[in-house]
Amino acid sequence: MDLKVKYRYARAFVVLVAALITLILNIKYEREIVRSLIIMLVVIIVFYVISTIAIALIDKIRTMDTKVEKVEEEEAEEAQTQENESKENA
């Protein structure tokens, strides 16, 4: 499964959870509407950027893992080929 499809809604989920927590805290501390909205906007932008970076890092790590697996498979195939050639020569 493609990583972008798998984590399609992760960014939105993180941003909405952060906005919900901010909303609850703004209500608890009885902040003014304008100040509350400014804080909410800043939180949404910050967590959007954080989640975008996190998803990009997850994507890079997963592609590195698949590259390592491919290299290991190629090395195993080369070793088998060399063993077969040495048996044929003997």
C-alpha positions in Angstrom: 0.0 0.0 0.0 1.3 3.4 -0.9 2.4 5.5 2.1 0.6 8.6 1.0 -2.7 6.7 0.8 -2.1 5.1 4.1 -1.4 8.3 6.0 -3.7 10.5 3.9 -5.8 11.6 6.9 -3.0 11.7 9.5 -2.1 15.3 8.9 -5.7 16.4 9.3 -6.2 14.3 12.4 -3.2 15.8 14.1 -4.3 19.3 13.3 -7.8 18.8 14.4 -6.8 17.2 17.7 -4.4 20.2 18.4 -7.2 22.6 17.5 -9.7 20.8 19.8 -7.2 20.9 22.8 -6.6 24.6 22.1 -10.4 25.3 21.9 -10.9 23.5 25.3 -8.1 25.5 26.9 -9.4 28.8 25.5 -12.9 28.0 26.9 -11.4 27.0 30.3 -9.4 30.2 30.6 -12.2 32.4 29.2 -10.2 34.1 26.6 -11.6 36.7 24.2 -12.9 35.5 20.9 -10.3 37.4 18.7 -7.4 36.3 20.9 -8.8 32.7 20.9 -9.0 32.6 17.1 -5.5 34.0 16.7 -4.1 31.3 19.0 -6.1 28.7 17.2 -4.8 29.9 13.8 -1.2 29.7 15.0 -1.7 26.3 16.5 -3.3 25.0 13.3 -0.4 26.3 11.2 2.3 25.0 13.5 0.8 21.5 13.8 0.2 21.4 10.0 3.9 22.0 9.4 5.0 19.6 12.1 2.8 16.8 10.8 3.9 17.4 7.2 7.5 17.1 8.3 6.8 14.0 10.3 5.0 12.3 7.4 7.9 13.2 5.1 10.4 11.7 7.5 8.3 8.5 7.9 8.2 8.2 4.1 12.0 8.6 3.8 12.6 6.0 6.5 10.3 3.5 4.9 11.8 4.0 1.5 15.3 3.5 3.0 14.1 0.2 4.6 12.9 -1.0 1.2 16.2 0.0 -0.5 18.2 -1.9 2.2 16.0 -5.0 1.6 16.6 -4.8 -2.2 20.3 -4.5 -1.7 20.4 -7.5 0.6 18.4 -9.5 -1.9 20.7 -8.6 -4.7 23.8 -9.5 -2.6 22.2 -12.9 -1.8 21.5 -13.5 -5.5 25.1 -12.6 -6.4 26.4 -15.0 -3.7 24.2 -17.8 -5.1 25.4 -17.1 -8.6 29.0 -17.2 -7.5 28.5 -20.4 -5.7 26.9 -22.0 -8.8 29.7 -20.8 -11.0 32.3 -22.2 -8.6 30.5 -25.6 -8.5 30.4 -25.7 -12.3 34.1 -24.9 -12.6 35.1 -27.6 -10.2 
